[in-house]
Amino acid sequence: MEGAPGSIDVDRPNRKIGELCQSLRIPTIDFAPVFRADPDGARIHLPGDSHLSAYGHGVVAGELARRLR
């Protein structure tokens, strides 16, 4: 809902950075969809914090391993 009054597009920063990196041919991975799809997503970040928990680091490591195969 980009542009709707009062709406916040939470994916916009990742999308804009992805577009910039793509234009510069810099590979990126957007983990937001991975985090959203995780069945235990509430454990990805530390409580009350935006930093990854040990579980969240495991999710990132698993996705990186999957993409590097």
N, C-alpha and C positions, 0 to 999 in steps of 0.2 A: 504494500500500500504506500509506495513512495509518493509523497506530495499531498496526501490527504491531511486536512487540517487536524492537528492534535495527534497524528500518528507518528510513531517512531519506527523507522526501518532499521532493525537491529542487525540486519545482514549487510547494510550499505558499506560500513568500513571494510569488511572482508572483501566484498565485491569490488570496491574501488581499488584496493591494494592488489587484488588478483588481476584486475584489468591493467593496472600499471605494470605489474611484473610480467604479464603476458606480452605487453607491447615491447618490453625490454628483453623478452625471451629468457626470463628468470623463472625456473620452475617453482611452484608453490603447492602447498596442500592446505586446503581449508578444512579444519577439523570440526567446524560447527555442525555440519550434517552428521558426522561420525558421533559426536557427543549427543546430538538429539536422538539418534537411532539407538543409543545404548539403553538396554532395558533397566540398567541400574544407574541411570544418568545423574541422579541426585548425589551420588558419591564421587563424581568426577572432580569437583572443586572442594576446597577446604570450607568448612561451615563459615558462612558470613564473609567469605573472601573470594577473590577471583583467581587465586593461584590454584594450580592443580594439586590434588591429593596424590598419595601413592597409587591409589586405584586409577586416577586420571592419567598419571604417567604411564601406567600399564596399558591403558586404552590407546594412548598415543604410540607407544612402542609397538603394540600389535598392528596398528594401522600402517606404521612405517615399514614394518617387516612384510606385511601383505603387499605393499606397493613395490618393495624392492625385489620381490621374488621374480 
